[in-house]
């Protein structure tokens, strides 16, 4: 029996309906190819470890992604869809967008071999300068009316503040944005990050 992380269960359960079968399929293929794999949550989405980082998957509003930590050494650049989304297989809207199961298992076994041999991941180029974080006016105003929330927000790391800002900006309707604003202020006042539900206690 594979060892499953309940946080990954929760992540899949909270994903969009189209994403659930994709994530479940990827999870099953990884466990089938690598019985000793360990699940964990990093950067708020599921990762799989085997003698180090192996691969990861994530879901978004309209697509999922799947990628290997050392993907540049596994998937030829000509075949990779890295410009479309993170990972090596582009934007996944259905299981049919993935390579066949045997091909995926082959990639996983090659990734395992790289980890067994201690091969390092290629160095990734660092961005020239960090993106400036601009807090939306409505969030800034709502936080200013709640001093404890404002104090927590200012104490957050840039990445945690950015998580809230991007969550607000992704709202497609004013009603959704308002609901998110109220929820954000409530969580921030409690010192919670945007993805606190998935963080390890």
C-alpha positions in Angstrom: 0.0 0.0 0.0 1.4 3.4 -0.9 1.9 6.0 1.9 -0.4 8.9 1.2 -0.2 12.3 2.7 -3.6 13.6 3.9 -2.7 17.1 2.8 -2.4 15.8 -0.8 -5.9 14.2 -0.4 -7.2 17.6 0.8 -5.5 19.4 -2.1 -7.1 17.1 -4.7 -10.5 17.3 -3.0 -10.4 21.1 -3.2 -9.3 21.3 -6.8 -11.7 22.0 -9.7 -13.8 19.0 -10.9 -11.8 18.7 -14.2 -8.6 18.6 -12.2 -9.4 15.8 -9.8 -9.1 12.8 -12.2 -5.8 14.3 -13.6 -4.3 14.7 -10.2 -5.5 11.2 -9.0 -4.1 9.7 -12.2 -0.7 11.3 -11.8 -0.5 10.3 -8.2 -1.3 6.7 -9.0 1.3 6.6 -11.8 4.0 8.0 -9.6 3.3 5.5 -6.9 3.2 2.6 -9.4 6.5 3.5 -10.9 8.2 4.4 -7.6 6.7 2.4 -4.7 9.1 4.1 -2.2 8.1 7.6 -3.1 7.1 10.0 -0.3 4.4 12.6 -0.7 4.7 16.1 0.8 3.4 19.7 0.3 5.9 22.4 -0.8 5.0 25.8 -2.0 1.4 24.9 -1.4 1.2 22.1 -4.0 1.9 18.4 -3.9 5.5 17.1 -4.4 6.9 13.6 -4.6 10.3 12.7 -3.1 12.7 9.8 -3.7 16.3 10.3 -2.5 15.5 14.0 -3.0 13.0 15.9 -5.0 11.5 13.9 -7.8 8.4 15.5 -9.3 5.4 17.7 -8.5 1.8 18.4 -9.7 -0.5 21.4 -9.3 -4.0 22.5 -10.3 -5.2 25.9 -11.4 -8.5 27.4 -12.6 -8.5 25.8 -16.0 -5.4 23.5 -16.2 -3.1 21.3 -14.2 0.7 20.9 -14.5 3.1 18.1 -13.9 6.9 18.4 -13.9 10.1 16.8 -12.8 12.7 18.5 -10.5 15.4 17.6 -13.1 13.1 17.9 -16.1 15.8 19.5 -18.3 17.7 16.2 -18.0 14.6 14.0 -18.8 12.5 15.7 -21.4 14.1 17.0 -24.6 13.7 20.8 -25.1 12.0 20.2 -28.4 9.3 18.2 -26.8 8.9 20.3 -23.7 6.0 22.8 -23.3 7.6 24.8 -20.6 6.6 28.1 -22.2 2.9 27.2 -21.7 3.0 26.3 -18.0 5.4 25.2 -15.3 6.5 21.6 -15.6 7.4 19.8 -18.8 4.0 18.9 -20.3 2.2 22.2 -20.7 -1.4 23.0 -19.7 -3.2 19.8 -18.8 -7.0 20.0 -19.1 -7.6 16.2 -19.3 -5.7 13.0 -18.8 -5.5 12.8 -22.6 -3.1 15.8 -22.6 -0.5 13.7 -20.7 1.9 11.2 -22.3 0.8 7.5 -22.1 1.1 5.8 -18.7 4.2 3.8 -19.9 5.9 6.9 -21.1 5.3 8.7 -17.8 6.5 5.7 -15.8 9.7 5.7 -18.0 10.3 9.4 -17.2 9.8 8.6 -13.4 12.2 5.7 -13.5 14.8 7.9 -15.2 14.2 10.6 -12.6 14.7 8.0 -9.9 18.0 6.9 -11.5 19.3 10.5 -11.6 18.5 10.8 -7.9 20.1 7.4 -7.1 23.3 8.6 -8.9 23.3 11.9 -7.1 23.0 14.0 -10.3 22.3 17.6 -9.4 19.5 19.6 -11.0 20.8 22.1 -13.6 21.3 25.6 -12.1 18.3 27.8 -12.8 18.9 31.4 -13.9 17.8 33.9 -11.2 15.5 36.8 -12.2 17.4 40.1 -12.7 15.2 41.8 -10.0 12.3 40.7 -7.9 8.9 41.8 -9.1 7.5 44.8 -7.2 4.5 43.9 -5.1 1.6 46.3 -5.5 -1.1 45.9 -2.9 -4.6 46.7 -4.4 -6.3 49.7 -3.0 -9.3 47.9 -1.7 -7.1 45.4 0.2 -4.9 48.1 1.5 -7.9 50.1 2.7 -9.6 47.1 4.3 -6.4 46.2 6.2 -5.9 49.8 7.4 -9.3 49.5 9.1 -8.1 46.4 11.0 -4.8 47.3 12.7 -4.1 43.7 13.8 -4.6 42.5 10.3 -2.3 45.2 8.9 0.4 44.4 11.4 0.3 40.7 10.4 0.3 41.5 6.7 3.3 43.8 7.0 5.1 41.1 9.0 4.4 38.5 6.3 7.2 37.5 3.8 6.9 39.0 0.4 5.8 35.7 -1.0 2.9 35.4 1.5 1.8 38.9 0.8 2.0 38.2 -2.9 -0.2 35.1 -2.5 -3.0 37.3 -1.1 -2.6 40.0 -3.7 -2.7 37.4 -6.6 -5.7 35.7 -5.1 -7.5 39.0 -5.1 -6.5 39.9 -8.7 -7.6 36.5 -10.0 -11.2 37.2 -9.0 -13.3 37.4 -12.1 -16.3 39.2 -10.7 -16.8 42.0 -8.2 -18.8 39.7 -5.9 -16.0 37.1 -5.8 -13.5 39.8 -5.2 -15.5 41.1 -2.3 -15.9 37.7 -0.7 -12.1 37.1 -1.1 -11.4 40.5 0.4 -13.5 39.7 3.5 -12.0 36.2 3.8 -8.4 37.6 3.3 -8.8 40.2 6.1 -10.2 37.6 8.5 -7.3 35.1 7.8 -4.7 37.8 7.9 -6.0 39.1 11.3 -5.5 35.6 12.6 -1.9 35.6 11.2 -2.8 33.0 8.6 -1.2 32.8 5.2 -3.3 32.4 2.1 -2.7 28.7 1.9 -2.6 28.0 5.7 -4.9 24.9 5.2 -2.1 23.1 3.3 0.8 24.1 5.6 2.3 21.5 7.9 1.4 22.1 11.5 
